[in-house]
Amino acid sequence: MSGNALFVHHEQSLKYRFHDHHPFHPLRLQLTLDLLRACDALNSEEMLISRPATEEELLWIHQPAYIEAVKALSESPPDPAWMERAEQYGLMDEDTPYFPGMHEAAAHVVGGTITAVDRVLSGRADHALHLGGGLHHALSAKAAGFCVYNDAAVAIAYAKRRFGARVLYVDTDVHHGDGVQWSFYSDPDVCTYSIHETGKYLFPGTGFLQERGEHLGYGACMNIPLQPYTEDASWMECFETSITRLIGYFKPDLIVSLHGCDAHALDPLSHMHCSMAIYSEMPAILHRLAHAHCGGRWVAVGGGGYDMWRVVPRAWSLLWLEMSQHPLKEALDREDRPQTELPQSWAGKWQSQTPTPLPAFWLDDLTRWEAIPRRAEITAKNRENLAVALQDYPMVP
């Protein structure tokens, strides 16, 4: 399996920052960039500076009045009249409060994902990663869940309009990819897939089995809601079985995947019990499927993940190591692998900034983890949901 990969980035994406104590902090991205550079896995030839999205592109998904509100609330200070209307647009709550420069920063996030899609569909790259992206909760006229503009949805609209592509959107964030799903819920040429902790217990409270699309788009939407405290084996069984079946059924031209890493046991905002292993295995499956079904065309973005010291840099780095086919990933994939150490220079640079001990190894030592007492019950319920999700999708040879 081969293919050239691009790492799309713009420094303006680091200005997508609500406040110093907000969990969706750009330091997550900076830590990842530093880790990749520390292990010689990212060089200047692989990096591409992106552009901001235009207002016309944003309007493919977002309402004009909403964009006007985002712009007005980006001023420092905003007009008091707009401050009074901020709550109407979801820009007043603790999750997604407005901040100075918000429109410009969010437009650069969207532009980065558009740039990645353009490079892949124009044939100038097989794979492209934009870790600054992944704002999947933003709705057409409302911010939600740390997300102002929906970069994945706008970039998928770009793929359709500019290239006429059929797109499979794959969301592996622990929170349901609601904003992207609703953007294309009746569109037969965009299939949205999300595997996540069930919305019975977790924001945004959607992503149930019966959400399958509507009108011409019925069947172009699959949700795999999993039980709290799901572990690696059950998560991966559900993911590999369902995504392999779906891609054979839908036959996309392009995969756009979102890689939140908040199903990890250490994440403070979910109730799952997965390890770093799934963040090595899921990209490998998507890589294989992209080459088998899409001529290698694969765009990936970041997303959630709120243990930014111990989890996010490793998980996102593993994604790039897979996309770029770096020798380090091949070493990690060997069944006889020893525990592979992270570069000591990375921990040495950052340890003084956090009281949390930074990890020493790429993968977690599961011999030190306590087993989940309800493992058999959780696995059985997940398999039951998987069977229901797959019932309308025949096996394709």
Summary of the structure (lengths in Angstrom):
residues: 397
radius of gyration: 19.8
end to end distance: 20.8
largest distance: 63.0
contacts: 1430
relative contact order: 0.14
helix: 43%
strand: 12%
